[in-house]
Amino acid sequence: MSTFDKESYKSYVEMSNNSRLLVEGVSDKIALTIAIRKNGINSSIEIDSAEHLIGFDEGIGNREKIETVCEELKTRALNSTFFGLVDREFREFDIGKTLSDNLNTHYNDTYLYWTFGHSIENYLFNIDLIQEALIKSTKSPKSFDAINLLRESFDSVLEIAGAISLNLNEFDFSFSRVSSMIDFTYFDVVEENLTLDIDKYKNELIIRGISEAESNLFIVKFLENLELCKRSDTNHVSLYIHGHIGLNILRSSYAYFLDTILDEKENIHNCFLTISTDYFFHICITEYLNIRIEDRLNFPELILDRY
C-alpha cells in the first residue's frame, strides 16, 4: 500500500473498483488475509493498513485514523464495499464488583467495526481453538500432556492476564514496561490454579525502570484485580484482556506446563520457546480459522460476509 494523507485516501476508497478493508497494523492484516484465503471470499479484497496513513494531528493513533476515515466517508457514495476494523480496546465494559461486557456483539457503525474483544488476539483465548496450534508449535510428544495441564488451569491463566490488563488501564505505565514477556519461570500451580510469583514479577517491573514504590502499588492493585477477575464471568474476562498481554501469558503458561514434564534430555527453549510470538500468533490464527467453530467469536462470518 502506498502512503496517503487522509483526503487522498478517502478519494482513493471512493473511486476504487476493488473492495477494501482498512486495519490498524500487521497482526490484523495477517489475520484477515488468512481469513479471506480460508473462507473463499472475493479475492479482489485489498487490505490497507492505517500505518500508511499520514497527515493526521500529532498523537493520533492507527485506531483513531480508521475511525476518522470511516466517519467522514459516511456521506460519500462508494464504488465498492469498504469497512474499517479497529480494536475495541477497553471500551464498553463495566468494572464494579465484577467485570462485565456491555456489548456482547461486534460493534458496527456504517463502515466501522470493532473487534469482539479487546483486539484480534482475543478470538484465540479458548483452549479448544488453539490446541492444534500448540501441538504444531511444539517439538516434543509431551505437548498433549502439557495442553491437558493448561486446560485444567485455563481459567486462572485468563484471570492473571485480565488482572494485568486492568492494571494497564489504571496505571500510567507504558505497555512494554508492564506486559513484558512474563517468563515461564514466574509461574507455579497451587490447587490446580496457575499462580504468578509476585516477587519475581515485581523484580521484573523494577528492572524495567519502575520504582520500588510504584511497583509495590502495582502489585497491590494486581492482587485486587485478580480477585475481581475470579468473581467475574470468564467469557467477559477473556474479552477484556489486552490482546498482546493475553497471548504472551498464554504462551508462557503453556511453556511452564511443558517444562514440568519434559524429559531431562529435552529443553523448553528448543522444544517450544524458539518460536517467536509473531509466528506463534500466525499459527494460532491459522488453526483457529481451520476449526471454524460457529460461535459468537467467529469474526469471518460476522464481518467478511459483507464482501
ZIQUIZI-V916251 format. One line per field, one symbol per residue. phi: phi as a letter, one per 30 degrees, with the letter a starting at -180 (. if undefined). psi: psi as a letter, one per 40 degrees, with the letter a starting at -180 (. if undefined). A space follows every 50 residues. Layout:
phi->???
psi->???
This chain:
phi->.ddbdeddddddddcddcdbbcbdadedddddddddddcidedddccccd eccbidddjdddddeddddddddeccccdbdbbccbddhcdicccbdbcb cdchaddbbhccbcddceaedddcdbeddcedddddcccaddeddddddd edcdeddddddddddddedccdcdeddcdhcdddddcacbhicdbcdddd ddddddedjcdddddddddededddddddddcddddddddededdddddd dddddeddddbddedcbddddbdddddddddddddddedddhddbdcdde ddcdddc
psi->hihiidddddddddeheiiihhidadddddddddddddefiheehhhihe dehieiihehiddddddddddeedeihidihhihhihdbfifihhbdihi hedfihhhgcehiiidadadddeefhdddedddddeehfieedddddddd ddedddddddddddddddedifiidddddighideeiihhfehhihhddd dddddddeehidddddddddddddddddddeihdddddddhhdddddddd dddddddddeeiideihdddddeehidddddddddddddddfhgaeegdd dddeee.
